[in-house]
Amino acid sequence: MEPSKHAGTCAGLDYDAQKAKLLEIAHDLFEGITNSEERPRLQQIPQARDSRRGGIWVVIDFNGDEFDSLLVKKTRLDLQMRDAYDAFYNAGCVDLGEVSITAIQKEITTREIGASVLVPVVVFKTKMTKAQAEEVDWANKDEIDFNEVWRVEVLNPRWRKGLRELQESG
């Protein structure tokens, strides 16, 4: 991802043109396929909705890359989401109010009847508001733990447990 190439691209656009530009940015940021099974990067078509709180609400569901290590999976998703938020909030869309990003990867799930299966599920979902984004020092984003900035709405329970165990073991 190259979030800097979208800097200022919404400046001066009216509301509807901002929505169109935000969707264009989403398609650019999440183009291509994953590193496994050649799933499209975008799980669903991105949306630029009118938020009940006012402004534009961008919603993205994407397929993340599969890696062997949980820590690598989570780190990659953190970086992708961070760079996406950077691109959206620095594009200059004055009406952008919030962005929600959902990552989908394969995880073991137990069915009501039968054995556990490996299927694509939501593993990590975050949301960042304009107010939160305005507090971020984007020039020093590499030094920031964005898990303390954005709102984590979903973290897969197996991931949460695994990451906690990794943190406790050092």
C-alpha positions in Angstrom: 0.0 0.0 0.0 1.1 3.5 -0.7 -1.2 5.7 1.4 0.8 8.9 0.5 -0.3 8.7 -3.2 -3.9 9.5 -2.0 -2.9 12.6 0.1 -5.1 15.5 -0.7 -7.0 13.8 -3.5 -10.4 14.7 -2.1 -9.6 18.4 -1.5 -12.3 20.6 -2.8 -14.7 17.8 -3.8 -18.4 18.0 -3.0 -20.1 15.3 -0.8 -21.0 12.9 -3.5 -17.6 13.3 -5.3 -15.9 12.6 -1.9 -17.8 9.3 -1.6 -16.8 8.3 -5.1 -13.1 9.2 -4.4 -13.2 7.2 -1.1 -14.5 4.2 -2.9 -11.8 4.6 -5.6 -9.1 4.8 -2.8 -10.6 1.6 -1.2 -10.4 -0.3 -4.5 -6.8 0.9 -5.0 -5.7 0.0 -1.5 -7.2 -3.5 -1.5 -6.7 -4.5 -5.1 -5.3 -7.9 -6.1 -5.4 -11.3 -4.6 -4.3 -13.0 -1.3 -1.2 -15.1 -0.9 -3.3 -18.2 -0.5 -5.9 -19.8 -2.7 -5.9 -16.7 -4.9 -8.9 -15.2 -3.1 -9.7 -11.6 -4.1 -8.3 -9.1 -1.7 -11.7 -7.4 -1.4 -14.3 -9.7 0.2 -17.2 -7.4 -0.6 -17.6 -4.2 -2.6 -16.5 -1.3 -0.4 -19.3 1.1 0.7 -19.4 4.8 1.4 -22.5 5.3 3.4 -24.2 8.3 5.0 -23.5 7.9 8.7 -26.3 8.5 11.3 -23.7 10.6 13.2 -23.2 12.8 10.2 -20.7 12.6 7.4 -19.5 9.7 5.3 -18.9 6.2 6.7 -16.6 4.0 4.7 -17.0 0.2 5.2 -14.4 -2.3 3.9 -14.2 -6.1 4.3 -11.1 -7.6 2.9 -9.4 -11.0 2.8 -6.0 -11.0 4.6 -2.9 -12.9 3.7 -2.4 -16.3 5.4 0.8 -16.8 7.2 2.0 -19.7 9.5 2.5 -17.5 12.6 -0.4 -15.8 14.4 1.9 -12.9 15.3 2.8 -12.4 11.6 -0.9 -12.6 10.6 -1.9 -10.0 13.2 1.1 -7.7 12.5 0.4 -7.7 8.7 -3.3 -6.9 9.4 -2.3 -4.0 11.7 0.0 -2.6 9.0 -2.6 -2.9 6.3 -5.3 -1.3 8.4 -3.0 1.5 9.6 -2.0 2.4 6.0 -5.6 2.3 4.9 -6.6 4.7 7.7 -3.7 6.9 6.7 -4.8 7.0 3.1 -8.4 7.7 3.9 -7.9 10.3 6.6 -5.2 12.2 4.7 -7.0 12.3 1.4 -8.6 15.6 2.4 -12.2 14.4 2.5 -13.7 17.0 4.9 -17.0 15.0 5.1 -15.3 11.7 6.1 -16.6 10.8 9.6 -15.6 7.2 10.2 -14.0 4.2 8.6 -14.6 0.5 9.5 -12.3 -2.2 8.3 -12.9 -5.9 8.7 -10.2 -8.5 8.0 -11.3 -12.1 7.0 -9.0 -15.1 7.2 -9.2 -18.8 7.5 -9.8 -20.0 11.0 -11.0 -23.2 12.7 -14.7 -23.0 13.4 -16.9 -25.6 15.0 -20.2 -26.3 13.3 -23.4 -27.0 15.3 -23.3 -30.5 14.0 -20.1 -32.2 13.0 -16.4 -31.6 13.2 -14.4 -28.4 13.2 -13.6 -26.9 9.8 -11.2 -24.3 8.4 -13.3 -21.5 6.8 -12.9 -17.8 6.1 -14.3 -15.8 9.1 -13.9 -12.3 10.6 -10.7 -12.3 12.6 -10.2 -8.6 13.2 -12.4 -5.6 12.8 -11.5 -2.0 13.7 -13.1 1.4 13.4 -11.5 4.8 13.5 -13.4 8.1 13.6 -12.3 11.5 12.2 -11.7 12.7 15.8 -9.3 9.8 16.5 -7.6 10.3 13.2 -7.0 14.0 13.9 -5.0 13.0 17.0 -2.6 10.7 15.1 0.9 12.0 14.2 0.8 10.3 10.8 4.4 11.3 10.1 5.5 9.1 12.9 2.9 6.3 12.4 5.6 3.6 12.6 6.1 4.5 16.3 2.4 4.2 17.2 0.6 1.1 18.5 -2.7 1.6 16.6 -4.4 -0.9 18.8 -4.5 1.9 21.3 -5.8 4.4 18.7 -8.6 2.6 16.7 -11.5 0.9 18.3 -11.2 -2.9 18.1 -14.7 -4.2 17.5 -13.8 -7.8 16.9 -10.7 -9.9 17.6 -11.1 -13.6 17.0 -11.2 -15.4 20.4 -8.5 -17.9 19.4 -6.3 -15.0 18.2 -6.9 -13.0 21.5 -5.9 -16.0 23.5 -2.9 -16.8 21.4 -1.6 -13.2 21.4 -2.1 -13.0 25.2 0.0 -16.2 25.6 2.7 -14.8 23.3 2.8 -11.5 25.3 3.0 -13.4 28.6 5.9 -15.6 27.3 7.8 -12.5 26.3 
